[in-house]
Amino acid sequence: MSTDESDLSQIVYELNRTVPEVKPDKTASLDKLLALAAEQGASDIILVAGVTVAFRINGSLALATGKPVSAEELRAMLLPLLDSTQAKELETNRALDFCFVRGAIGRFRANLHYQRGTLAASIRLLPAQIPTIESLHLPPALARLMERKQGLILLTGPTGCGKTSTMAALIDIVNTRRRNHIITIEDPVEYQHANRNSIVEQIEVGHDTPTFAQAVRAVLRQNPDVILIGEMRDTETMAAALTAAETGHLVLSSLHTNDAAQTTSRILDSFSAGNQAQLRQQLSLALLAVIAQQLVPAIGNAGLYPAVEIMIATTAIRNLIRTGQDHQMRSLISTGKAEGMMTMDQSLAELVQSHRIDRETAQAHCFHPDELRSHLTHAIA
């Protein structure tokens, strides 16, 4: 997330002023770092050999005081987290995603990998509570989507934009309000859902199932009402998700795309040209909504707010998908406020108007600068 150098300097200054020197001392130091990150409100810890420990706070990196961490110290801190199967996978694939719990400190998601021949890690702090639409500052229109019983809802955006948190909040709405059978397929499982009014099963890829695609096919025989697929990584998973959405299930999943039009194109381009017409028909019938989001720094770097593009699959949108006129979607989204739709630029303009972010930040994160300026000008007028 881009931030002015002065803002980052202030974060580093504040962190260095309040954080005691961190000297890694094997496994005990990992708990120190995790507790320290939680105290400072960090979202992530980045550990790289030869560099001091880095925390990501409000989207920006801040360096803790202390000496650079050595490759040996990193291995001593991180490898005890792994069981024998995970250790073998790390050595074979040179990368590993997993979650772990450290006592009263909390639950964490980690990515271990190699760079310049040495072990490195990115550790995400996971909230203890399932977030809500309100706590994430998301539009109420998203909650209304969970009243539907069938169809495909796609969450899109770059890595670290909050897709997983949004999906967890949406699943919690169903879990709280309905008596359903919910099955999530994730890699790894991040938020742990308690059974409320619904029964929630959580399947972890690599532990409970070999692949997303195999899990989705198997889940269809397990009598689910709602299926969450953490990510549609391949054509097999995409095809299985579409089939699930067509056959009476509410399906949530995610993709790494920036907006609604890119999302439909990305799905269709994953399949062979000979299947495009059939896939367009299938997607036009199965899709309920595409939600694209990004996290934007608040005024004064006092947190992050989501800027959100929402496309609802109205009859007109379905027709554009079916006939291959994806380029016209944006026009329908921009005029579809009554149906709960908005473009990314409209969302950014609303954040400026509500004094949550400043104009410069909105301009840095918008996709169509002229349209953003137009929204802001009309609001002033």
Buried (B, 14 or more C-beta within 10 A) or exposed (E): BEBEEEBBEBBBEEBBEEBEEBEBEEBEBBBBBBBBBEEBEBBBBBBBBEEBBBBBBBBBBBBBBBEEBEBEBBBBBBBEBBEEEBBEBBEEEEEBBBBBEBEEBBBBBBBBBEEEEBBBBBBBBBBEEBBBBEEBBBBEBBBBBBEEEBBBBBBBBBEBBBBBBBBBBBBBBBBEBBEBBBBBBBBBBBBBBEEBEBBBBBBBBBEEBEBBBBBBBBBBEEEBBBBBBBBBBEBBBBBBBBBBBBEEBBBBBBBBBBBBBBBBBBBBEBBEEEBEEEBBEBBBBBBBBBBBBBBBBBBEBEBBBBBBBBBBBBEBBBEBBBEEEBEBBBEBBBEBEEBBBBBBBBBBBBBBBEEBBBEEBBBBBBBBEEBBBEBBEEEEE
